[in-house]
Amino acid sequence: QVQLVESGGGLVQPGGSLRLSCAASGFSLEYYSIGWFRQAPGKEREGVSCIGGSGAGTYYDDSVKGRFTISRDNEENTVYLQMNSLKPEDTAVYYCATAGSTGVLHCSGRYFRYGHIDVWGQGTLVTVSS
């Protein structure tokens, strides 16, 4: 069974750091594009970063560029999102996702494109507040 499980969220002060993990089971995420999304209260879910499969590169939304770093550990079958210099506006539920048999998610160093996504983690809450 294909599954993604996020962890690492929590409460952090502005300027602080957190590292989110997205552990995969049922497939090798090394060969798949993996995206990190977030949904703030009252807002739509948005894609913030992705890492392409088989070394296809990484992409960051302008809102997180220079502060967030996405990486992958193929042995651990896990994707990470290191978040530094956190701001109150980063407060959201963070999800990782990939495209399964019916989904669409493409990632390279130049773009992050997605449509219907059929494999989501359960989400982890990040709260940035003093």
C-alpha positions in Angstrom: 0.0 0.0 0.0 1.4 3.4 -1.0 1.6 5.7 1.9 3.2 9.0 3.0 3.6 10.0 6.7 4.7 13.4 7.8 6.3 14.4 11.1 8.2 17.2 12.6 5.7 19.9 13.0 5.3 22.0 16.1 5.3 25.4 17.7 8.3 27.6 17.0 9.1 31.2 17.6 9.6 33.6 14.6 13.2 33.2 13.3 13.3 29.6 14.5 13.7 26.3 12.5 12.0 23.0 12.0 12.6 20.0 9.9 9.7 18.1 8.5 9.9 14.5 7.4 7.9 12.6 4.8 8.4 8.9 5.1 7.2 6.7 2.2 6.1 3.1 2.3 4.9 0.9 -0.5 7.1 2.5 -3.1 10.6 4.0 -3.6 10.3 7.7 -3.6 13.7 8.0 -5.2 12.0 7.7 -8.6 9.1 10.0 -7.9 8.6 13.7 -7.7 7.6 14.6 -4.2 5.9 17.9 -3.3 5.5 19.8 -0.1 2.3 21.7 0.2 0.8 23.8 3.0 -2.7 25.1 3.9 -3.1 28.0 6.2 -6.4 28.7 8.0 -8.9 30.1 5.5 -6.6 29.7 2.6 -6.3 27.3 -0.3 -3.6 24.6 -0.3 -0.5 25.7 -2.1 2.7 24.0 -3.3 5.8 25.4 -1.7 8.6 23.1 -2.8 9.3 19.9 -4.7 12.1 17.5 -5.5 12.1 15.6 -8.8 12.6 11.9 -9.1 15.9 10.4 -10.3 17.8 13.7 -9.7 15.5 16.0 -11.6 16.2 18.9 -9.4 14.4 21.0 -6.7 12.0 23.9 -6.9 11.0 26.5 -4.3 8.1 29.0 -4.3 9.3 32.6 -4.0 7.7 32.7 -0.5 10.1 30.2 0.9 13.2 30.5 -1.4 16.4 31.0 0.6 14.7 29.8 3.8 13.5 26.3 3.1 15.6 23.3 1.8 14.1 20.1 0.4 16.2 16.9 0.4 15.8 13.2 0.0 17.4 10.2 1.8 16.9 7.2 -0.5 18.1 4.7 2.1 15.6 6.0 4.6 13.0 6.4 1.8 12.2 9.9 3.3 12.0 13.4 2.0 12.8 16.3 4.3 11.9 20.0 4.4 14.3 22.0 6.4 12.6 25.3 7.3 14.7 28.2 8.7 14.0 31.8 9.5 10.4 30.9 10.0 7.8 33.6 9.9 4.2 33.8 11.3 2.9 33.6 7.8 4.5 30.1 7.5 1.9 28.9 9.9 -0.1 26.1 8.2 -0.7 22.4 8.0 2.1 21.0 5.8 1.5 18.0 3.6 3.8 15.9 1.4 2.3 14.3 -1.7 3.1 12.5 -4.9 1.3 11.3 -8.0 0.0 7.8 -7.9 -1.7 5.9 -10.7 -4.2 8.7 -11.3 -2.4 11.8 -10.1 -0.3 14.5 -11.8 2.8 16.1 -10.2 5.9 17.1 -12.1 9.0 18.7 -10.6 12.3 19.9 -12.0 14.7 22.7 -11.1 12.5 25.1 -13.1 8.9 24.2 -12.4 6.5 22.6 -10.0 3.3 21.5 -11.8 0.5 19.6 -10.4 -3.1 18.8 -11.0 -5.1 16.1 -9.3 -3.0 14.5 -6.7 -3.9 11.1 -5.4 -1.3 10.3 -2.7 -1.2 12.6 0.3 0.2 12.4 3.8 -2.0 13.2 6.8 -0.4 16.6 7.4 1.6 18.1 10.2 0.9 21.4 11.8 3.5 24.1 11.9 2.7 27.1 14.1 5.1 30.1 14.1 4.3 32.4 17.0 5.9 34.2 19.9 
